[in-house]
Amino acid sequence: MTTLHVTEADGAAVLVEGETIKALGPYEELADAHPSARVRRWPGILTPGLLNPYGPEILEHTYHPDPREADTYGTVPIGGERAREIFRADPSRLGASARRGVQRLFAHGTVALAGELRSKPVLEVARRSGLAFGARPERLPGPVSLSPRPMVLLPPLAVGGAARFAVFAVADRSELVAQGAGTCVATVVGGRLVYRGR
């Protein structure tokens, strides 16, 4: 299916067919050239998406509780010795936790990870999710976070490239930097809408 993603802030549009970007440009031009494309309208700006440099820390060293476990573990990610205790007590929790962690990453516009994943279940989850893998920056941007500062934006989108990007409900990139990745309203990976804000 062909989908045309367009943003309100700048009118930028991306035409996606399958897993590939077929065209980039002003919405009116792409809509006229592809009248049968499904249109998805988003507030804010469309970006190439973010690389989170803390792949192992977020997916292997943090426990992301299932909502059904809220009475026992709460609803926020658990790190440190408590997470290690949870995984030691039941190693099968690692893969399920990583799946929930990937969803949290998607909700912050992350489309790529850095850092060496050593756990086979976590690596399989990350690969199946469609996340790209990038080089870890020489200097990490501070504490482990789903919205690290400074944010690492991926290179610009290109026709023929992978349909992997994120949309943030901000007016421009300076506002994105100021407000952070929690402003994400949509994330597309492999041409699929993997996160949509409410």
ChimeraX attribute file (.defattr): number of C-alpha atoms within 10 A of each C-alpha:
attribute: neighborCount
match mode: 1-to-1
recipient: residues
	/A:1	10
	/A:2	18
	/A:3	20
	/A:4	24
	/A:5	22
	/A:6	27
	/A:7	20
	/A:8	16
	/A:9	16
	/A:10	15
	/A:11	18
	/A:12	19
	/A:13	25
	/A:14	24
	/A:15	26
	/A:16	28
	/A:17	18
	/A:18	15
	/A:19	18
	/A:20	19
	/A:21	23
	/A:22	19
	/A:23	18
	/A:24	18
	/A:25	14
	/A:26	14
	/A:27	20
	/A:28	13
	/A:29	11
	/A:30	19
	/A:31	18
	/A:32	10
	/A:33	10
	/A:34	14
	/A:35	10
	/A:36	12
	/A:37	18
	/A:38	14
	/A:39	16
	/A:40	11
	/A:41	12
	/A:42	19
	/A:43	19
	/A:44	24
	/A:45	24
	/A:46	30
	/A:47	20
	/A:48	21
	/A:49	30
	/A:50	26
	/A:51	25
	/A:52	30
	/A:53	28
	/A:54	22
	/A:55	26
	/A:56	19
	/A:57	16
	/A:58	24
	/A:59	25
	/A:60	25
	/A:61	19
	/A:62	23
	/A:63	27
	/A:64	27
	/A:65	21
	/A:66	16
	/A:67	13
	/A:68	10
	/A:69	10
	/A:70	11
	/A:71	8
	/A:72	9
	/A:73	16
	/A:74	14
	/A:75	14
	/A:76	12
	/A:77	17
	/A:78	18
	/A:79	15
	/A:80	11
	/A:81	11
	/A:82	13
	/A:83	18
	/A:84	17
	/A:85	12
	/A:86	17
	/A:87	18
	/A:88	12
	/A:89	10
	/A:90	10
	/A:91	12
	/A:92	12
	/A:93	17
	/A:94	23
	/A:95	20
	/A:96	17
	/A:97	23
	/A:98	26
	/A:99	20
	/A:100	19
	/A:101	25
	/A:102	24
	/A:103	15
	/A:104	17
	/A:105	28
	/A:106	28
	/A:107	24
	/A:108	28
	/A:109	32
	/A:110	32
	/A:111	29
	/A:112	26
	/A:113	22
	/A:114	17
	/A:115	16
	/A:116	16
	/A:117	18
	/A:118	10
	/A:119	13
	/A:120	11
	/A:121	18
	/A:122	23
	/A:123	19
	/A:124	14
	/A:125	20
	/A:126	23
	/A:127	11
	/A:128	10
	/A:129	17
	/A:130	17
	/A:131	20
	/A:132	17
	/A:133	18
	/A:134	15
	/A:135	12
	/A:136	16
	/A:137	12
	/A:138	6
	/A:139	7
	/A:140	14
	/A:141	16
	/A:142	9
	/A:143	10
	/A:144	15
	/A:145	14
	/A:146	22
	/A:147	21
	/A:148	20
	/A:149	16
	/A:150	12
	/A:151	17
	/A:152	17
	/A:153	16
	/A:154	17
	/A:155	10
	/A:156	10
	/A:157	19
	/A:158	15
	/A:159	14
	/A:160	13
	/A:161	14
	/A:162	18
	/A:163	23
	/A:164	29
	/A:165	25
	/A:166	27
	/A:167	27
	/A:168	30
	/A:169	23
	/A:170	22
	/A:171	14
	/A:172	14
	/A:173	15
	/A:174	10
	/A:175	13
	/A:176	19
	/A:177	13
	/A:178	11
	/A:179	14
	/A:180	20
	/A:181	25
	/A:182	15
	/A:183	19
	/A:184	26
	/A:185	24
	/A:186	24
	/A:187	29
	/A:188	25
	/A:189	24
	/A:190	21
	/A:191	22
	/A:192	15
	/A:193	14
	/A:194	19
	/A:195	20
	/A:196	15
	/A:197	13
	/A:198	5
